[in-house]
Amino acid sequence: MNALFRILLSSIFLVQLTHLANAKPKRNRWSFKVDLPMDILATQASLDELKEDIRSKLNDLEAVVNKRCEAKTMMEKEIVRFTSENPKADHMYGSLSGDLMKSTKGLIVIQENLGMTNEITDRALKIAKLGNLVTLAVDLYRGDIAQTHDEARELSGMLSYDGAMKDIEGAAMYLKSRGIKKVGITGFCFGGRITLSAAALINPDLISAAAPFYGIPDPEMCGCNISNIAVPVQAHFGMNDTSRSANPVEAEKLRILLENIGDKNEFFFYDNAGHAFNRVDGDRYNKDADELSLKRLVDFMNKHLM
């Protein structure tokens, strides 16, 4: 507001200067033409220069104000609350990033089994900026964050898949209430399993595309059949993954299944990449695989969330 006030004052000053510079002396019947002295002509030239200088500064100031106003529409990890039909609680929280003024494409980001950590919300923000998407990282544990792998296994083991699906439906409806036209979902490790489950269980009107990272759900645990997936899927796995459910052997089974159920599905293996290769703060982080996979992710979502 201060910047806009300064623009207003400067504009008024410029108008007054222009009026003074262009004003003609009043003449009566006794007046006669005279040549203006050089010092008056010099003053006129100075006023013209001053006007141009003020115009230039006003243009610069307007550009700064517009840039600041534009920046305010870009949300970065804004904590939001939305409703859910999860029997555990009727609401939940998420981290919202992106520009709702410039994008109508939403992407739900599902945590790893540690919980909604800063690393996950940072990754969601990175994805939003990279693909001009509006991302919503959802807190499925409702505030709990594991400090050890044992705690992570305990928290993920206690999670109700039915409840998680209700949470994701609530997240999708929240994004649509904010002006998002289509919503996709992605997740990492545990979040990858949840992502594929959501693609199989949730109405395509709410979830329009899915991109799991190194995660395959247990059909008995999730109560889902991947063969029922009707939305485009893009999957990402590391060739050096030694985990029980996301190693190359299991990933290849998923690749064949996805190939058989839809021609829009995509599958990528990453050389020299292990499990959790996207986790920047992890000891298995692979920069090349991370950057390439996220680039493919945003391209895929931008294509299928039109």
N, C-alpha and C positions, 0 to 999 in steps of 0.2 A: 504493500500500500504506500509506503514512503516513496518508493521509486515512481509509482504512478502519480503521486502528488507533485513530485519534482518535475515530472514531464508536463503536468498541467500548468505549473507556474512558469516553466520555461516557454511553453507555447504562448501563454498570455504575454510574456515579455517580448517574444518574437513578433507577435502581432502589433504590439505597441511601437516597437522599433520600426517595423515596416510602415506603419501609419505615419510616424514622424518623418521618416525618410522620404516618403512619397507625397507628403502634404505640400500643397501649393499656397503661397502667401495670398491673402485676400487682397483683391484690387478694387479700388473705387475709381470714379471718373477722373480723379486727380493723379492716379498712379501712372507711372511710366516705366518702360523697360530699362533695366540696368544689367550690366554684366556682373556675374557673381565673382567675388574675390577668390583668389586661389586657395585661401585657407578654408573657405566654405566648401569648395569643390573637394578638397582633401578630406574634410569631415564627412562628406557624402560617401566618398570611397571607403573611409574607415567603417562607416555604418554598414555598407554593403558587405565588407569583409566580416564584420561582426555577425551579421545575419547568417552568412554562410557557415561560420564557425558554430553558431548555435544550432543550425539545422543539422550539421554533422554530429554534434554531441547528442542531440535529441534522437537521431537515428541509432547511434551507438547505445544509448540508454534504453531505447525501445527494444533493441535486440537482446539486451541483458534481461530485461523484464520478461520478454517472451520465452527466453530460455529457462528462466526460473519457474515460470508458470508451467511450462512443458515438463520440467523435471518433477514437479509436484504430482503429476498424474502417474508417475512411475513408482509403484509400491515395491518396497524391499523388505521382505520377511515381516509383513504386518500380521499380527496375531488376530485371528477372527474366530468368532463363535457361530456355530450353526446347529440346526436341529438334526436329530437322528432317531430312528425308530429302534435302535439297539436297546434291548431290555435292560442292559447294564446301566444306561444313563440316557436321558432324552436330549442330550446335547454333547458336542465335542468341540475341540479347538484345532486350528490349523494355521500354517504359516503361508500367507498369500503374497505372491510376487508377480510383477508384470504391470503392463499398462492397459487398463480397462478401456481407455479412450482410443486405443489403437489396435486392439486385438479382440476378436470374438472367438478365439480358440483357447480352450482350457485344457490343462493337463494335471490330473491328480498324481501326486508323487507319494509312493508308499515306502515307508522306512525299512531299514534293515532290522534284524532282530534285537538290536540294542535299544531301539526306540527312536523318537523324533529328536535326534541329536543336532547340534549346530552344524555338523558336517552335512547332514541331510538337507537342512533348510538352506545352507549355502549352495548345495548342489541344485536344489530347486530354483534358487535365484539365478544361478549360472545358466540353467536351461531356459529360463524365462527370457533372459537377455540374449542368449544365443539364437533363439528361434522366434523372438517376438511372440511368445506365448504367455498366457496367464497361468501360473502354476500354483497349486495348493497342496502343500505337504501336510498330510493328515496325521494326527497323533492318536494312533490306535490304542496305545497303552494308557492314554489319558493322564499324562504327566510322569509316568514311571520311565526311568532310563536306567538300563542295566550298566553296572560298572565292571562286570566280569562276564566271561562267556557262559559260565554256569548260570548266572542271573538271567542272561539273555535267553538261554534255552528254557529256563523256568517261565519267563514272561511270555515267550512265544507259545509255549506248550499250554498255557492257561487261556490263550486267546480263543474265543469262540468264532469260528469261521462265519457262522450265520450272523453273529453280531457285527463282524467286520464288514460283511456285505451290506448291512443296513447303514453302517457308517459311511461307506463309499457311495451308496445311493444318496445319502444326505449331503455329502460333499459335492456330488454332481449337480444335485438340485440347487445347492447354494450358488455354485458357479453360474448356473443358468439364470438364477434370480439376479445376478449381477450383470447380465447382458451377454453372457457366453452362449454361443449358438450350438457348438458341439464340444464334447468332452472326451479326452483320451485318458489312459492310465498307464503309468510305468512304475516299476519298483525294482529293488535290488536285493538279491539273496532271498531272505524271508519275504521281502516285498515283491520279489519276482514271482514267488508262489502265489501270493495274494493277488497279484496282477492277472495271472492266467486264470485263477479261480473266478475273479470278477468278470473276466471276458466270457467265461462259460456260464455264469449264473445270473448276471445282471442284464436287464433288458437293453438291447442295442440302442434304444431311444435315449438312454442315459449314458452309456459307455460306447463310443463309436470306434475306438481303436485301442490296441494294447501293445505294450513293449516291455516284456519281462527281461531282466538281467540276471543271468546265472541262478535261476530258481524254477523248480518244477514241483507242482503240488502233488501230494499223496492223495489219490482219488478217495480213499476211505476217510481221510481227515477233512478234506474240503467238501466232500459230498458232491463232487462235480465230475463231469465227463468232458475232457478237453475236445473230444470229437464234436461236441455240441457248439463250439465257438463259431459265431457267425460274423464276427467283425475282423478286420485286418489285424494281423499280428506280426510284430517284428521282434525277433529273439536274439539275445547276445550272450555268448558263452566263451570262456577262455580255454584254450587247448591244454593248458597246464593245470586245470582245475582238478583237484583231488578229492573234492567233497563227495559224500555218498550219493546225493541226489542230482548234482549238477556237473558230474564229470563228463568227459567227451562221449563215453558210451551211452549214458542216459540222454545226453543232449542230442546225440544222433538219432535216437528213437523219437525224440520230440520233433526233430527236423523233418523226418519222414512223415510223421503224422500231420504236421502242419502243411507239408507239401501236398498231401492227399486231400485235405479238407478245404483248401482255398488257394486260388492262384494269385491272390493279393498278399499272401504271407511272405515274409522275408526272414532269413536265418543267417547269422554271422558267427563264425569262429574267429578268435583272435590269437595269433601265434605269440608264444612267450608270455601269455597272460594267464594268471591263475584266478582263483576265486576272489571276489571282491576287488577286481582290478580298477574299479572306479573310485574306491575310497581313498581320498587324498591323504588322510591322516593314518592310513594303514601301511603295514610293511610290505604289502603285495601290490601297491599302487603301480600302475603301468600308464605313464603319461600318454604314450602314443595310442594305446588301445582306448583309454578314457576319452581323449579328444575326438578320435575317429568315431567311436560308438555314439557319443552325444551328438555329433554332427549328423550321423545317420538317423538318430532318434528324432531330432527336430525337423529334418527333411521329411521323414515319414509322417509325423503328426501334421505338419503343415499341408501335406498332400491329402490326408484322409479326414481332416477336420474342416474341410472347406464347406 
